[in-house]
Amino acid sequence: MVTTEEIGGVGLFASLDPTQREQLSRAAADVSLVAGEYAAHEREEPALFAVLEGRIEPVRLVDGIERVLGERQPGDVFGEVPIVLGTVFPVGFRAAEASRVMRIEAPDYHALAAVVPDVAKEVGRLAAHRMGGSRGLQGLAAEPPPPRAIVVGHRWDASCSELRRFLDRNQVTFKWFTPDTPDAAERWGGSLPPEADLPAIRVVDGKTVIRPRLRRVAELLGLGTEPLAAEYDVVVVGAGPAGLAAAVYGASEGLKTIVVEREAPGGQAGASARIENYLGFPSGVSGYELASRALQQARRLGAEILVTRSILRLDTATRQLHLDGGDILRARTIILACGVAWRSLAIDGFDRLAGKGISYGAARSEARNAHGLDIHIVGAGNSAGQAAMFFSTHARSVTILCRGDRLDKSMSRYLVDQIATRPNIRTRVRTVVAAVHGDASLEAIDVHNSGTGKTTRLESGGLFIFIGADAETSWLPPDIALDHDGFVLTGSDMRATGRWRLDRDPYLLETSVPGIFACGDVRYGPVKRVAAAVGEGSMAIAFVHQYLRDAGGPDGKPRAEPAAEGSVRQRPVAALGD
Ligand SMILES: Cc1cc2nc3c(=O)[nH]c(=O)nc-3n(C[C@H](O)[C@H](O)[C@H](O)COP(=O)(O)OP(=O)(O)OC[C@H]3O[C@@H](n4cnc5c(N)ncnc54)[C@H](O)[C@@H]3O)c2cc1C
């Protein structure tokens, strides 16, 4: 408990009378921190703190890298900005050494401030001081985060687009310019690499790589690519919303957890311009931000996250997962959260122009390529609608190509209404893409109207395809039961196939192999949404605990359980898309 003497030692509270100090002593929490532990995390709810012992440093994450912004000594307070403005903490506060702080909850602070106006005045003065000036929050906000990488490459070079998309998806700030930019050499900091070596990337410490493989880029930027251990309690395949939720719950509940992600965290949600229906974000949240927050949270809680690594093979008998590059991970339990992959359009010229004006899905990094152009979106689901809204603030015009006769048959009402308010978005119904044209990049498309039977050529600065997705399960062994569209069967759907061998019932998210679970879009089920994926990812961890407890032998390891044999193909799934 914080004593009245200690309270008196904090300058802010020096004017309190003995009764007020006594009251504060009863209300304040006495928090001991080991070095590295946080008193308050970035974005935490408001509270006021005073340092009693040790040293506390404000820390902000910029591009996943921690930046220390100062320090607080015994007698100093922190949290004055959120408590005055009623906002979340703009930066985190971490113990630089073993420390002790007192924490006053917002209602207790306001009760005190109401009876001792001097405290309120002083906290207000401190908050104003922290917000203003070049070293305050105002200065921090004005300071652009230094780019972690510089990229030079051509606009319509597919590998340059892939590189930019990869950096963006991994939340790495970078500057990109084309080699014909007038001050290109100055921006690059020397003569540019020869044309044949583009794209090239230079990372913050000056290392430069030409025509880089994404794995190499990840290594240079310190994104995890190699597993730290050989065996884990849980190996999660895929870092979309389901995989990240499993990582957060797994790591926070003491399981040794690793997530292996083929590309970058966020999955499909990372490509979503604005998710309007995710609980707790009244004005919507971009998939990028949701993924970035989830990634930070999973890492903070101790989950290991590998990027640019794919699981190529799963041996259910030994519980070994084979990664590309030859590494093998042993898992006590496995969570399949590998989602779905975009369906491609089988039209002549598509593959040649993919990444050169034609994209599956939409990444934030494409926005610059769409500036002032007329672009086209194929599809009429919510993902197509969100992309249309996103590009309408960058492109001159956005045309949605809808195969059916109405958008609202497949798109949520709120999106149809939002689209109606944007004068530069138009919809062509009963229309499909018949051909694409362009040499170095996409220049025009032919669209066919099934109502009139006419084919029209339209100039196009970008074509974005949103026509649904298929389960990512071709790599799974046959003893994991799938429906005949390739989605993983779990729980009672799986049991109905007759492939379950144990006396106990399978858990809701358990596959035909005990201890292997599936969640999110890859799982057989009609709901394909972020909230469902997140919910299932967290539920999967609850089943992992039950499985480990029930199956645990004396050494706590699961006993060998018979696996289902042969692949199962069941009834088709009506996947709703998003
Ligand atoms: C453009 C767009 C907009 C959307 N908008 C909304 C919306 O507004 N609201 C909503 O609720 N839902 C929306 N959705 C749907 C939502 O994003 C998905 O339901 C959700 O992302 C599913 O999460 P998941 O984790 O199951 O799978 P995914 O998001 O598909 O993630 C799976 C991950 O696994 C990785 N992976 C696959 N195979 C392997 C392997 N073998 N090894 C390693 N990694 C692998 C993939 O690279 C991927 O990152 C949208 C989807 C899109 C595409």
The ligand as an SDF file (V2000), in Angstrom:
LIG
                    3D

 53 58  0  0  0  0  0  0  0  0999 V2000
  -11.1010   -7.2290  -49.5300 C   0  0  0  0  0  0  0  0  0  0  0  0
  -11.8020   -7.9450  -48.3830 C   0  0  0  0  0  0  0  0  0  0  0  0
  -12.6800   -7.2580  -47.5800 C   0  0  0  0  0  0  0  0  0  0  0  0
  -13.2960   -7.9050  -46.5050 C   0  0  0  0  0  0  0  0  0  0  0  0
  -14.1430   -7.1890  -45.7070 N   0  0  0  0  0  0  0  0  0  0  0  0
  -14.7040   -7.7590  -44.6280 C   0  0  0  0  0  0  0  0  0  0  0  0
  -15.5400   -7.0000  -43.7430 C   0  0  0  0  0  0  0  0  0  0  0  0
  -15.7950   -5.8170  -43.9490 O   0  0  0  0  0  0  0  0  0  0  0  0
  -16.0550   -7.6340  -42.6660 N   0  0  0  0  0  0  0  0  0  0  0  0
  -15.8080   -8.9590  -42.4000 C   0  0  0  0  0  0  0  0  0  0  0  0
  -16.2780   -9.4550  -41.3850 O   0  0  0  0  0  0  0  0  0  0  0  0
  -15.0450   -9.7000  -43.2180 N   0  0  0  0  0  0  0  0  0  0  0  0
  -14.4770   -9.1430  -44.3340 C   0  0  0  0  0  0  0  0  0  0  0  0
  -13.7030   -9.8860  -45.1810 N   0  0  0  0  0  0  0  0  0  0  0  0
  -13.5360  -11.3250  -44.9080 C   0  0  0  0  0  0  0  0  0  0  0  0
  -12.4500  -11.5320  -43.8540 C   0  0  0  0  0  0  0  0  0  0  0  0
  -11.2880  -10.7870  -44.1910 O   0  0  0  0  0  0  0  0  0  0  0  0
  -12.1250  -13.0110  -43.7240 C   0  0  0  0  0  0  0  0  0  0  0  0
  -13.2960  -13.6840  -43.3240 O   0  0  0  0  0  0  0  0  0  0  0  0
  -11.0170  -13.2500  -42.6900 C   0  0  0  0  0  0  0  0  0  0  0  0
   -9.8240  -12.5820  -43.0690 O   0  0  0  0  0  0  0  0  0  0  0  0
  -10.7290  -14.7470  -42.5310 C   0  0  0  0  0  0  0  0  0  0  0  0
   -9.6540  -14.8780  -41.6580 O   0  0  0  0  0  0  0  0  0  0  0  0
   -8.7390  -16.2000  -41.6140 P   0  0  0  0  0  0  0  0  0  0  0  0
   -7.6970  -15.9240  -40.6030 O   0  0  0  0  0  0  0  0  0  0  0  0
   -9.6020  -17.3790  -41.4400 O   0  0  0  0  0  0  0  0  0  0  0  0
   -8.1070  -16.3760  -43.0560 O   0  0  0  0  0  0  0  0  0  0  0  0
   -7.2450  -15.4140  -43.9910 P   0  0  0  0  0  0  0  0  0  0  0  0
   -7.5660  -13.9880  -43.6950 O   0  0  0  0  0  0  0  0  0  0  0  0
   -7.4840  -15.9070  -45.3620 O   0  0  0  0  0  0  0  0  0  0  0  0
   -5.7430  -15.6850  -43.5560 O   0  0  0  0  0  0  0  0  0  0  0  0
   -5.1040  -16.9100  -43.8170 C   0  0  0  0  0  0  0  0  0  0  0  0
   -3.5980  -16.7080  -43.8000 C   0  0  0  0  0  0  0  0  0  0  0  0
   -2.9500  -17.9720  -43.9090 O   0  0  0  0  0  0  0  0  0  0  0  0
   -1.8110  -17.8620  -44.7360 C   0  0  0  0  0  0  0  0  0  0  0  0
   -1.5000  -19.2040  -45.2680 N   0  0  0  0  0  0  0  0  0  0  0  0
   -2.2550  -19.9640  -46.0940 C   0  0  0  0  0  0  0  0  0  0  0  0
   -1.6650  -21.1570  -46.3120 N   0  0  0  0  0  0  0  0  0  0  0  0
   -0.5150  -21.1520  -45.6190 C   0  0  0  0  0  0  0  0  0  0  0  0
    0.5380  -22.1030  -45.4460 C   0  0  0  0  0  0  0  0  0  0  0  0
    0.4760  -23.3030  -46.0140 N   0  0  0  0  0  0  0  0  0  0  0  0
    1.5950  -21.7650  -44.6760 N   0  0  0  0  0  0  0  0  0  0  0  0
    1.6460  -20.5500  -44.0660 C   0  0  0  0  0  0  0  0  0  0  0  0
    0.6710  -19.6080  -44.1980 N   0  0  0  0  0  0  0  0  0  0  0  0
   -0.3940  -19.9080  -44.9470 C   0  0  0  0  0  0  0  0  0  0  0  0
   -2.2350  -16.8620  -45.7960 C   0  0  0  0  0  0  0  0  0  0  0  0
   -1.1160  -16.2370  -46.4040 O   0  0  0  0  0  0  0  0  0  0  0  0
   -3.0790  -15.8760  -44.9810 C   0  0  0  0  0  0  0  0  0  0  0  0
   -2.3200  -14.7990  -44.4920 O   0  0  0  0  0  0  0  0  0  0  0  0
  -13.0680   -9.2750  -46.2670 C   0  0  0  0  0  0  0  0  0  0  0  0
  -12.1910   -9.9880  -47.1060 C   0  0  0  0  0  0  0  0  0  0  0  0
  -11.5690   -9.3360  -48.1410 C   0  0  0  0  0  0  0  0  0  0  0  0
  -10.6280  -10.0990  -49.0170 C   0  0  0  0  0  0  0  0  0  0  0  0
  1  2  1  0
  2  3  1  0
  2 52  2  0
  3  4  2  0
  4  5  1  0
  4 50  1  0
  5  6  2  0
  6  7  1  0
  6 13  1  0
  7  8  2  0
  7  9  1  0
  9 10  1  0
 10 11  2  0
 10 12  1  0
 12 13  2  0
 13 14  1  0
 14 15  1  0
 14 50  1  0
 15 16  1  0
 16 17  1  0
 16 18  1  0
 18 19  1  0
 18 20  1  0
 20 21  1  0
 20 22  1  0
 22 23  1  0
 23 24  1  0
 24 25  2  0
 24 26  1  0
 24 27  1  0
 27 28  1  0
 28 29  2  0
 28 30  1  0
 28 31  1  0
 31 32  1  0
 32 33  1  0
 33 34  1  0
 33 48  1  0
 34 35  1  0
 35 36  1  0
 35 46  1  0
 36 37  1  0
 36 45  1  0
 37 38  2  0
 38 39  1  0
 39 40  1  0
 39 45  2  0
 40 41  1  0
 40 42  2  0
 42 43  1  0
 43 44  2  0
 44 45  1  0
 46 47  1  0
 46 48  1  0
 48 49  1  0
 50 51  2  0
 51 52  1  0
 52 53  1  0
M  END
$$$$
